[in-house]
Structures are given as C-alpha cells and as structure tokens.
C-alpha cells in the first residue's frame, strides 16, 4: 500500500502515513513561557511520547500541539508536531487559563487529525503514560462509539509503588476518552481565541461520558487498565498531591511488567527550575 505525502503549514516537514490509521493520539503541550521548568516539562513529555509510540499495532499516529517544539532525542515516524502561536487566554484564574490553552490545543489537534481519517482519537496529557495495547484494541473494534478508561493507575513521580484505580479513573485523569472521530463534535470553523466555555467539551473529560449518553451514544468502559496518571510532577495544572491518598490494598510494587506495558521509568532530577 502506498504512503501518502501531505504538506502541512506549521507542521514538521512532510507527513508520511498509510491508509489504515485507526487511532490518533493528540497531546497538548504547555508553553515554555508558563512552565515552572521547561527542562522538567520536556523530560515528562519525552517519557509520555515514548510510551504512546510503544504500541503493539502500527496503525496509529500522534499529533503534538505546542507553542515550542521540545528538544528531545526520541524520534518516530508516527509523530507530527503542530506548532501554534496562540495568544495567552484571557482567563484570570491560572487553572482556567491553563485549561483553556489545553482545550484549544486539543481542538487544533483533533481538526488536524481529520486528514488521517482515523476511526478514533484520544487526548493524552503530556506527562501521562498509556498502555501499549490501545491501538491494537481499537483496530479490533473500528465501529464502536468509543470507551472511557475506567480503570488505570496512579503514580507519584519517583516512587517504587504504583496504585490501581479500579473505577472512575476517567473522572480524575484527562488521558481517558477514546472517541469515534465524529463524536468529537468539532466546529465547522474553529476559533482559538475564545474562553473556557468554548472548549469545555475537550476540557471536562469526566463529563464526556454523560454528555454522549444524553445524545444516545453510550460509550463503554475499556476492559483493561489503559493509562497511568502521573502526579506531583511540579508541572500539573493544579496541586493533585491530595489524590495520592490510597488504600494500601490498592498499592503494589512498580514491577517490570507494568513498566513495560506503560513505558514507565524514573526520570533524572531536573537541574534547572526556572520561569522562562
């Protein structure tokens, strides 16, 4: 099967892809200008992108939407970087400002994904890790409305333990909604200078399942743990350390099997903490 070559303004070089892309991952990356440590953001992102590209099926693509392309050693033909020059959101609350920027980057990535004709998409937070079995599972169920990641893991950076979240994972972690492409309900003419409400569907990940249910689209629970929610990184939009309170019965040693499935590894301490 011949690969297509499509030129794209503001994207890296040319895009090479096959006709059978089933799943597109969209990763919104925060700007260096609003990072506590761009070095740390880059470390977290590189682990995330390695995890995403570790899929057991080749029928996927990754779109990273960013103000500045991070300088990392890892490369992969499945990745496209889309750079944007959005102005800072007008929101006054820091969390709402960050969420608005995240939402418009997700929208931008989803619209860009249209050229790949994917059956499904999923937005991934740039510091999380995902199961290597996602693309293969989607490939086996191309006509499904989608899934929420109901079960996953919580991980505090640097810990030797990991915690299983047996239900409602999608209510706390943004890396959670696998949707048939048309169920993204993208606008015909997207705007990227709007407020929080305009991007709410792409931000309020815990409510998407209910929104779709009201529209007669009952998305299912993914039948396996789909992602690892990374906490206490120093770069989360809000302090999520309070979410580390777990029952000891949900705790287990971070073993090699989990590391291999999710591409999880310890990061080197960041040498520079600075406001760019």
Secondary structure, DSSP 8 states (H G I E B T S, - for coil): ---EEEE-TTBSSEEEE-TT--EEEEEE---GGG-S-HHHHHHHHHHHHHHHTT-SSS-EEEEEEESS----S---TTEEEEE--------SSHHHHHHHHHHHHHHHHHHHGGGGT-SEEEEEETT-EE-TTHHHHHHH-TT--EEE--SEEEEETT-SEEEEE-S-GGGT-STTEEEEGGGG---SS--SS--GGGGHHHH-GGGHHHHHHHTT---EE-SS--EEEEE--S-SSS--GGGG---GGGEEE--HHHHHHHT-------S-----
